[in-house]
């Protein structure tokens, strides 16, 4: 694969334009964003950190990356190691029941500290509402992970359920649907 081809181009396009040879891959863009904000990527790799959430979706949609970064962890030990690094190097903003938040240069970083959202990639995304939320960058293995229909759903601008939504999450899920609809996504009546 020629240097500069991005996963997005390989996955979504059957005909490649010359321009794709000059684009940076999504991982190069991600690493550059972190480096510009003085994040030590080695710390993320050594602690098996996953970057998930809106930034990954925006990355593959070629949208502005002006959103927070949601870091997930394989276990509490890796969370504590990364939290200590951020605490010693960046500005603590606030803590919620599920995360600690830091100002990191121009970025807001959320360290997800909830055992429900710790474990392997599959463990974590099994709790996610929509397939659009399953995009992930695995720092340890230096690769993107995603659900089977992730890129098709982006291409078709479709919101598809990833799991059965419990009654106590209906309000939050409806709010998230509205956020996706504002970006031009639609949801099937069957999924509602």
C-alpha positions as CSV (number, residue, x, y, z in Angstrom):
1,X,0.0,0.0,0.0
2,X,1.6,3.3,-1.0
3,X,2.6,5.7,1.8
4,X,-0.1,8.2,2.4
5,X,-3.2,6.1,1.7
6,X,-5.6,6.4,4.5
7,X,-7.8,3.6,5.8
8,X,-10.8,5.8,4.9
9,X,-9.8,5.9,1.3
10,X,-9.1,2.2,1.1
11,X,-12.4,1.3,2.7
12,X,-14.8,3.7,1.2
13,X,-13.5,4.3,-2.3
14,X,-13.3,1.8,-5.2
15,X,-11.5,4.3,-7.4
16,X,-8.6,6.2,-6.0
17,X,-7.8,9.7,-7.0
18,X,-4.2,11.1,-7.3
19,X,-5.0,13.3,-4.3
20,X,-5.2,10.4,-1.9
21,X,-1.4,9.9,-2.3
22,X,-0.8,13.3,-0.7
23,X,-3.2,13.0,2.2
24,X,-2.0,12.0,5.6
25,X,-3.4,8.8,7.0
26,X,-5.9,9.1,9.9
27,X,-3.3,7.7,12.3
28,X,-0.8,10.4,11.2
29,X,-3.3,13.1,11.7
30,X,-4.2,11.7,15.2
31,X,-0.5,11.5,16.2
32,X,0.2,15.0,15.0
33,X,-2.8,16.3,17.0
34,X,-1.5,14.7,20.1
35,X,2.1,15.8,19.5
36,X,1.0,19.4,18.9
37,X,-0.6,19.3,22.3
38,X,2.4,17.8,24.0
39,X,0.8,14.4,24.8
40,X,3.4,11.6,25.3
41,X,2.1,8.9,23.0
42,X,4.5,6.4,24.6
43,X,2.4,6.7,27.8
44,X,-0.8,5.8,25.9
45,X,0.9,2.9,24.1
46,X,2.4,1.4,27.3
47,X,-1.0,1.6,29.1
48,X,-3.1,0.0,26.4
49,X,-5.2,3.1,25.9
50,X,-8.1,3.2,23.5
51,X,-9.2,6.5,22.0
52,X,-12.9,6.3,21.2
53,X,-15.9,8.6,20.6
54,X,-16.6,11.6,18.4
55,X,-13.0,12.4,17.5
56,X,-12.6,9.0,15.7
57,X,-15.9,9.6,13.8
58,X,-14.8,13.1,12.9
59,X,-11.4,11.8,11.7
60,X,-13.0,9.4,9.3
61,X,-15.6,12.0,8.1
62,X,-12.8,14.5,7.4
63,X,-14.4,17.0,9.8
64,X,-12.8,19.5,12.1
65,X,-11.3,17.8,15.2
66,X,-12.7,20.4,17.6
67,X,-14.1,17.9,20.1
68,X,-13.0,16.2,23.3
69,X,-10.8,13.1,23.3
70,X,-12.3,10.1,25.2
71,X,-9.6,7.7,26.5
72,X,-10.7,4.3,27.6
73,X,-8.7,1.7,29.5
74,X,-8.2,-2.0,29.8
75,X,-8.2,-1.9,33.6
76,X,-8.0,0.4,36.6
77,X,-4.2,0.2,36.8
78,X,-3.8,1.6,33.3
79,X,-6.3,4.3,34.1
80,X,-4.3,5.3,37.3
81,X,-1.0,5.4,35.4
82,X,-2.4,7.6,32.6
83,X,-4.3,9.8,35.1
84,X,-1.1,10.3,37.1
85,X,0.7,11.4,33.8
86,X,-2.1,13.9,33.0
87,X,-2.3,15.1,36.6
88,X,1.5,15.9,36.5
89,X,1.6,17.5,33.1
90,X,-1.7,19.2,32.4
91,X,-4.5,21.2,34.0
92,X,-7.2,19.3,35.9
93,X,-10.6,20.6,35.0
94,X,-13.2,18.5,36.9
95,X,-14.2,15.0,37.8
96,X,-17.6,13.3,37.2
97,X,-18.8,9.9,38.3
98,X,-17.5,8.4,35.1
99,X,-14.4,10.5,34.1
100,X,-11.6,12.9,34.9
101,X,-11.2,15.8,32.6
102,X,-8.1,17.7,31.7
103,X,-7.1,20.7,29.6
104,X,-4.4,19.5,27.3
105,X,-3.1,22.3,25.2
106,X,-6.1,23.2,23.0
107,X,-7.8,19.9,23.8
108,X,-10.1,18.6,26.5
109,X,-9.3,15.0,27.4
110,X,-11.7,12.8,29.2
111,X,-10.2,9.8,31.0
112,X,-13.1,7.3,31.4
113,X,-13.0,5.9,34.9
114,X,-15.9,3.5,35.0
115,X,-15.4,-0.3,35.3
116,X,-18.4,-0.8,33.0
117,X,-16.3,0.8,30.3
118,X,-13.0,-1.0,30.9
119,X,-11.6,-4.1,29.4
120,X,-11.0,-5.2,25.8
121,X,-12.3,-3.2,22.9
122,X,-15.1,-5.8,22.5
123,X,-16.0,-5.5,26.2
124,X,-16.2,-1.7,25.9
125,X,-18.2,-1.3,22.7
126,X,-20.7,-4.0,23.7
127,X,-22.2,-1.3,25.9
128,X,-22.3,1.4,23.2
129,X,-25.6,2.5,21.8
130,X,-24.8,3.0,18.1
131,X,-22.3,1.5,15.6
132,X,-21.1,5.0,14.8
133,X,-19.7,5.1,18.3
134,X,-17.6,2.0,17.9
135,X,-14.7,3.6,16.1
136,X,-11.5,3.3,18.1
137,X,-7.7,3.8,17.9
138,X,-5.8,1.2,19.8
139,X,-2.5,2.8,20.8
140,X,-0.8,-0.4,21.9
141,X,-1.3,-2.1,18.5
142,X,-1.2,1.2,16.5
143,X,-4.4,0.4,14.6
144,X,-8.0,1.4,14.2
145,X,-10.8,-0.9,15.4
146,X,-14.5,-0.6,14.6
147,X,-17.7,-2.6,14.2
148,X,-18.4,-4.5,11.0
149,X,-20.7,-1.9,9.5
150,X,-18.9,1.2,10.8
151,X,-17.6,2.6,7.4
152,X,-20.8,1.6,5.6
153,X,-22.9,3.5,8.2
154,X,-20.7,6.6,7.8
155,X,-20.9,6.4,4.0
156,X,-24.7,6.0,4.1
157,X,-25.1,8.4,7.0
158,X,-27.1,5.8,8.9
159,X,-27.6,5.5,12.7
160,X,-27.8,1.9,13.6
161,X,-28.2,0.3,17.0
162,X,-25.2,-1.5,18.4
163,X,-27.0,-2.9,21.5
164,X,-30.4,-3.1,23.0
165,X,-31.1,0.2,24.8
166,X,-32.3,-0.2,28.3
167,X,-35.2,1.9,29.6
168,X,-33.0,4.1,31.8
169,X,-30.9,5.1,28.8
170,X,-33.7,6.1,26.4
171,X,-33.4,9.9,27.1
172,X,-29.7,9.9,26.6
173,X,-30.0,7.8,23.4
174,X,-32.7,10.2,22.0
175,X,-30.4,13.1,22.7
176,X,-27.5,11.3,20.9
177,X,-29.8,10.6,17.9
178,X,-30.5,14.3,17.6
179,X,-26.7,15.1,17.7
180,X,-26.1,12.6,14.8
181,X,-29.2,14.0,12.9
182,X,-27.6,17.5,13.1
183,X,-24.6,16.0,11.2
184,X,-27.0,14.6,8.5
185,X,-27.4,11.1,9.7
186,X,-30.8,9.3,9.7
187,X,-32.2,6.4,11.7
188,X,-34.5,3.7,10.5
189,X,-38.0,3.7,12.1
190,X,-37.3,0.0,13.0
191,X,-34.4,1.1,15.2
192,X,-36.6,3.6,17.1
